C-alpha cells in the first residue's frame, strides 16, 4: 500500500471561469464599501484593545501592583463583539473577493 504524501492533503483551488479584465474590475469595484467596512471594524477592535487597560489598575483591587488589572466587563464584552464581527466581515469579504476573481467562495 503506498504511503500518503503531503500533496494528497492539499485542496486544489477551484477552476476559475475566465473573466475579462472589465468583468473583474466591475466585480471588484463593487467590493469597495465592504473593504472600508472591514478596515473600519478592525480600527474599532484596535481602539478597544488600546483602551482595555485604561484605568484598570484600581488601588482598591490591585494594591500597589502594576502587573494586575481589573478589567471593565463592558469593555471586554464590546471587544469580544467587535473581534467576532471583524472575523465575520473578513471571511465574507474574502469569499466575495474570490468570487469577484471568478473563483467560488469557500
N, C-alpha and C positions, 0 to 999 in steps of 0.2 A: 504494500500500500504506500503510495507516495506521501511524503511529508508536506503539510500545508506550508505555503510560502507567505511572506508578508504581502505580496502582491494580491493574494487571494482575499485579503481583508480590506482592500481598497475599493471604495464605492466609486464607480466611474461617474463623471459628470454627465447629465442627460444631454442628448444631442440637441443642438440649437437649430431652430429654423433660421435659415439665412435671412437676415433683415437688411434692408437698405440702410445706409447711414441716416437718411431722412427719418425713417421709421424709428431707429434707435434714438435719435435726437429728440423726436416728439415724445417718445415714451419716457425718456429720462428727464425731459423738461417738466413733465407732469409730476415728478417726484420732488421738485424744488421745495415746496411748502413742507413736505414730510422731512426733508433733510434739516430744515430750520427747526422743526418741532423736536426732532431727536437731539439736536445741538442745544436747544433751549432747556430741555429736560435734563440733559447732562449738566448744564450750568446750575440748575436748581439742586441737583444732587451734590455738586461741589460746594455750593453755598451752605447747604445743610451740614455737610461734613465739616466745613471750617467753623461753623457756629456751634457744633455739637458740644464742645468743651468750654464755650464761653460761660463764665460764671459757675462752672461745675465744681470748683473747689470751695465747698462750704465749710468754714471753720467748725461749725457745729457738728458736721458729719465727718469730715476728713481730718479734723485737727490741724496740725502743722504739716502734715504730709503732703508733698507736692506730686506724689505718684498715684494718689487716689482721687477719683472723680465721682461725683453724684450726678448722673445724667437725668435730664428732664425727660420723663416718659413721653411727653408730647412731641419733643424734638426727635426722639428715637422712632416714634410711630410715623412722623412725617418723612423721615429719612428712609424708612423701610418702604413706604408707599412710593416715594419718588424713585428709588432704586428699582423696585419691581416694575413700575410703569416705564422707566427708561429701558429696561430689558425687553419688555413687550414691544415698545416702539421700535427699538433697534432690530429685533427679529422680523417685524413686519416690513420695515424699510428694506432690509436685506433681501427678503423674498420678492418684494416689488421691484427692486433694483435688478435682480437676476432675471425676473420676468421681462423687464424692460430691455434686457440684452438678448432676449429670445430663449432663455433657459426657463424651465419650470421652477417654481418655488420649492422649498424643502418641506 
